[in-house]
Amino acid sequence: MDNELKITLIGAGSAIFGPTSIMSILKSEPLEGSNVTLVDVDGDRLGLVASAAEMLNEFLEAGVNVKSETDRRKALPGTDYLLITAEEGRIDRWQADFQILKNFGIKHTLGENRGPAGLSHTLRTVPLVLDICRDAAELSPEATAIIFTNPEDRIAYAVNKYTDLEAYGYCDGNWDFRDHFLGKLLGIPGEGIHLEGAGINHMVWITELRDKSTGENIYPQMVERAEETGWQPLSHHLYRTYGLWPHENDGHVGEYIGYAPEFNDCSGYDFDDHLKREDEWIGRLKALVTGNYPVEDLAAKLSDYERFTFGDMSFTRMIEGEITEENVFLSGANLINNGKVGNLPEDMVVEVPATVTYGGIHGFSMGNLPEGIASICYREGTIQKLSAEAAAEGSREKALRALDLDDIVHSPKTANELLDAFITEHRSYLRTF
């Protein structure tokens, strides 16, 4: 099958996310026969992932033209969809940020995307992704950028502000909440739940929750079961206070809330488990290319993991909707507000339901959020802009403003010292400071 579509995946060397994303492409019928270029600066890891991708492509008879390239400028010309998963030293840098918070006596649920560590993460990833997107704006100006790298809403804001590319953030949080949290609570498969909501990435306030098979409103069931079981106590408290339930889970939501430690043990992310899983995937890929692991076994395992990760919310849906006659529904897309949420800033990146058509990705107009919820999101939208601009411009002043507004930081002196600690720790990863 001839398909002139070109997808460029930057950061393809990730041992977990790279093969999982590739599997999602290979499983997509509309993407059959398309051109996929895998890009990573780590040539050895890229070669391993690319070899596995070619073997999976042949086994699945997807007809995809798979190429690999360590120089992104050689890969970018002709790109229709630019998928960005790139990050430098994600896990060890994240661990360092979490330790810095501990050193300052700051408890935090995750320490990755919000709070002072979220600023640190932003200072590292925004310039990295901007460099990629500036090259793309020059070499493939018609490309649509889909951003996986976190904090994705801040990065999407920066790419839309500082380049001419059209950029969206992709997050599997809706699926994660529906299948791995709410679905288990109610005994309903995630794909059987219709969810709509509005807000900011990792704090989307649910406005509609229904059983797809019956149309029944299951919002009351969720609240009732939460009261019975003590499920997600922070989100439950916010529901009682503000009238809507935020998702994806208390760990992510807690990154926004200064009093989250009252509801969460703040033990943080399980870094050891992540590294163990990464080693396991590397082992499988190495065994595959040396003939010691059957390709059919890897395809089955990857297919299961792809469903576990993306469910019915794969990023490929954002592409399929533009190249087919099907109007694809997305329960969440991160895009420039432009009035989608009436009482949030126009240029803020919000997360709202969307449809994908030949004309692109179109967010739903969600009206106004309740006043108290809007005030939380408005503050975070301001921090989103200040932190992204600080990262892009190397502005210490804007970085300190972002920290001063942060619900986690309670002292200007602490804000200054935190910023110094982050810059000292990550100096070799900071492009603008």
N, C-alpha and C positions, 0 to 999 in steps of 0.2 A: 504493500500500500504506500503510495507517495503522499508525503505530508511535509510541506515546507516549513512547518512551525519549528522554531529553534528555542530551546530552553537552556539557559546557562545557570548551573548550580555552583555558587561560590561558597567554599567551605565544605566541599564534598568529602574531604578526608575524615570527617567525623566518623568514628567507628560505629556509633549507634545511629545517629541521625542521618548520615549520608546514605547507607544502604536502605534505611527505612523509607526515606524520601524517594530513592530510586525505585523501590518496589511499588510505591504509590503511583509513579509514572508508568511503570511497566504494566500495571494492572488496569490502567485506564484505556478503554476502547477508543475514545476520541483522540488519544495521544499516540495511537499505534502508528508506527512509521515516522514519527517525529525525530528531530535531531536534538540530542542531549549532550552538552559539553560539561564535563566535570572539571572543576578548577579547585586547586589547593596549592599552597606554597610548600607543603610537605610532600615532596615527590614520592617518597617511599610509601607513605600512607595512601596517597592518591593512586599510585600504581596498584596497590592491593585492592582498594575499593573499585577501581575501574575494571580490573580483571574479573572480580566477582560480578560486577554489573553486566559485563559482556556475556558471562556464562549464564546468568539468570535471564538475560534478554533472549539468548538462543533457546534455553530450556522452555521459556514461556511463549516463545514464538511471537514476541511483541513487535518485532521488526523495527525497533528503535535503532537509530544510528548513534552509537555511543562513542564519544571522543573524550580525551582528557588533555589538560593543559595546565602547566604551572604558572604561565604568564597570562594574567587575566586580560591584558590588552589584546593579545592574540585571539582570545576566546570570544570577546564581546561583540565584534562586528556581526550584524545580522540578527542579534538577539531580539526575540519577541517578548520573552518573559525571563526576568532576572531574579533568581531565587537566592537570597543572601542568608546564609547560616554562619558566616564567618565570625570568629572570635579568637583572641589570643590568650592562651593560658586560662581558660574560663574557670576551671575548678580550683586551681591553686590560688588564683587571684580572688575568687569568691571566698575561699577559706581565709585568706589574709584579711579581707574586709570584715568578716565575721569576728575574727580575733581582735581586730582594732576596736570594734564595738565593745567587746568584752573588756578590753583594756581601759576603756572609758566608763565602764560600769553601765553600759547601755544594753538593755535586753531587747531583742528583736526576733520576730518569728522566723524570718528567712534571711534577711540581709542581702538581698540580691537586686530587687527592682524598685524599691521605694525606701524611704528613710535615708539617712546619711550614706549608707553603703550603696543605695540606689544611685545617689549622685556620683559616687566613686565609679560605679559600673558605667554610668553614662559618659563620664569623662574619658573612659577608655574606648568604648564601642562606637560612639557617635563619629569621632574623626576617622576611625577605621572604615566604617561603612560609607561615610561621605567621600573618602578617597575613591572607593569602588564606584560609587554612583556618579562622581564627576567624570571618571573614565567612561562610564556607560553613556552619560549625557553627550559626550563627544563622539563616541564610536557607534552607539546604537540609540540615538535620541528618541526613537519611537517605542523603546522597550518599556514595559510595565515592571516595576520593582515590587516584589513580594518579600517582606522582611520577616525573618524568623528570629534574628538576633535580638536579645533583650538589652535594655528595656525598649521593647519594640515600638511603643507609642511615641517615646521621646525620639527614637531614631527616625520614625516615619515623619514626625514633625520636622526634624532637621533636614531630611532629604527633600521634602516638599518646599521648605523655605529657602534652602541654599543651592538647589539644583533645579533643572527644568524637567526632571523625570517625574512621572506619575508614580507615587509610592503608596503601598498599603501594608499594614501589619497583619500577619497571620498568627493566630493563637488557637491551640486546640483546647482552650479552657472550657468552652461550652460543652464539648464532648466529655472532657474529663469530669466535669461536674455532673453531667447527666448520667454517665455510665458508671463511674467509679465511686460516686458519692450518693447522689439522689436515687439513681436506679437501684443501688443496693439497699438503700433505706426503705424504698417502697416496693421492691421486688419487680421492677419494670425494666426491660432492656433500654439502654440509652437511646437507641434509634426509635423507640416507641414513645419518646417524650418530645413534645413541642415546647420550646422555650424561646421567649423573646425578652429582651431587656435592653437597658441603655446605661451608659456610664463611661468608665475609663478602664483600660485593660487591667484585669485581675480584680476589679471592683465594679462589676456590672450588676445593676439593680434590676431584679426580675420583675417584669410587668405582666407577663402572661405565662402560664404553666398549664399544659393540658396533656391528657392521654391521647395520643394520635388515633388510636383505634376506636375510641368512644367519643372523643371530643370533650370528655369530662374535665372540669377545672380541678387540678390536683394540688393547687396551692394550699388549700386548707389541710389536705392530708399531710403534706410536707411539714407544716407548722405543728400539727397534732403529734406526728411521730417524733419531731424534734423535742417537743415538750416531754414526751414519754421516755425518751432515750438519752436526753442531754446532748444530742447531736449538734455539732458546730455551735458551741455556746456563744462565741463572739458574734457570729452572723445572726444567731437567734436574738441576741441582745439588740443588735442594730435594727432588726426587723421590728421588735417591740417598740423601739425608740422612734424610728423614722417611717415605718409602715411598709417597707419593701425589703426583700431578702437579697443580700449581695452574694455573688459567687465569684471565685471558683471554690475556695475553701478557706477555713480560718487562718491557715498559714499565709496565703496570698493576701487576703483581706486585711490580716493583721499588720501587714507592712505599712498600711496607711494610718493605723490607729495607735496613738500614743499609749493608750491604756490597754492595749492588746495583751501584755504580760499578765493581766489579771485573769485572762481566760485561756492563755496558752502557755505551755511550759518553756517555750522559746529555746528548745533544744536545737533548732536549726535543721538544715538539710543534711541528709545522710550521705556525706561525701564518700565514705568507705564503700557503701553499697553501690554508688554510681561508678566508682573506679573498678569495682569488682565486675559489674555488668559490662563495662567497656572492655576490660581484659577478656571476658568471655566471648564477646563479639569479635574482637581481633583474632582470638584463637580459632574461631569458626571460619573466618575469612581466610586465614593462612592455611588451615587444613583443606579448605575448598580448592584453593589454587594449586596445592601440591597433590591433589587427588586423594586426599584422606578424609574427605567429608562429602557425601553425595549432594549434588546440586538440588535434587528434589527435596532433601531434608532441609537444606538452608532456605529454599523457596517457601516451604511450609512454615518454618519457624519465623521467617521474615514477614510472611503474610499475616500470621497471627499477631506479631508484634506491631505491624503496620495498623491493623485494626484496633489493637489495644491503644495505640498512640493517637490515631486520627479518627477512628470510627467512621461515621458518616459525614465527617467534617474535614476530609482531606483537603489540603491546599490545591490539589488538582481540580477541585470543583470551581475554584476561582478562575481557572484557565478554561475548563470545559464549557462554562456558561457563555464565554465569548466566542467560541469556535463552533458551537452547535446551535440548533434552533431551540434547545431547551432553556427555559428561564430558570436558572439554578437559584435556590434559596440558601442563604448563609445565615445561620442564627447569630453570627457575630463577625463583623469586619472592623478593622481599625483604620479609620479614614478621617480626613479633615471634616470638621463639623459642618460648616456652611449651613447652619440652621437646622440640622437634624435633631438636635436637642436645643429647644428654644432659649433656655436660660443658662446656657454655657457659651463660652467665647467662640466666635465664628471660626478662628484659626486653630483652635485646639483639636488634637486628635482624640476622637471619641470612639467607643465601641458600640455599634448598633447592628441590628439585623440588616441584611442587604439582599438584593437580587443581582445576578450577573447575567447580562445580555450581550448581544453583539456590540452594544454601545459602551460596555464597561461595567464597573461595579457601582451600584446605586444604593446608597444607604437609605433606610426607612426614615421618614420624618416621625419622631417619637413624641413631639410636643414638649411640654415642660416637665422636668422632674420635680418631685415635691421639694419645697423650699430648703428644708434641712439637708436633704441629700444633695441638692444642687450646690449648696454652700461648700460641702466637702469636696465635690468634684471640681468646683470652680477653683478652690485653693490648689488642688492637685494639678489642675490645668495650668495654673500660673507657675507652679514648680516645674511642670513638664517643659514649659517654654524656657524658663530661666536656666534650667540645668542643660537642656539641649543647646541653647545659645552659648552658655558658658563653655561647653565642650567644643563647639565649633569655632568659637572666637578666642579661646584661651583666656576667658575673662574671670579673674578671681572675684571681682565685684559681683558678677551675676551668680557665681557659685555660692558665695556667702549669702546672697539674698535668698537663694533656694533653700539653704540650710536654715536661715532665720525663719522662714515660713513653715518649715517642716514640723509636723506634730511630734516627732520623736526627739528633737533637739530643744533643750530648755534653757540654753545659755549662750550668749554671743561669744563668750570666751571659749566654750566647748566647741562651737562651730568653727572658730578660727583654728583651734588646735586639731580638730578632726580633719579639716581640709589639709593642713600641713602634713598630718600623718598619712593621709591617702596619697598625696603627691610624692612624699618620700618613699613610701612603699612601692608605688607603681610607676616611678619616674620613667623607666625604660619602655613602658607601655603607653605613655601619654604623648600624643603627637603635638598638642597645642600648648601645653603648659611647660 
